Amino acid sequence: MNKKAFLKAYQTINQLAEREKKVINEPEPYESALYKSAEDEALIKEYHFAKFQKNLAQAQSHPDLQSLVNKEDWSEEDTQKLLAMLR
């Protein structure tokens, strides 16, 4: 192997190593139509889950709502009362 071929082989190896470093250092692009990044998605989902937990706790501790849920026969007034509570 002559000197030029030897040096060219080292240059090629160095270029490949540099490309691999760039690929490793660059974050993967996040592909979603709704969220900007994976962190945003996680934060928004966590927020909505916390909001759901709060609403669930409020609904379970509301005495009027519990009496309506446990009622056997519902009238039109009961339905309207339930809708008003859920708003």
Beta strands, then each sheet from edge to edge (+ up, - down):
end
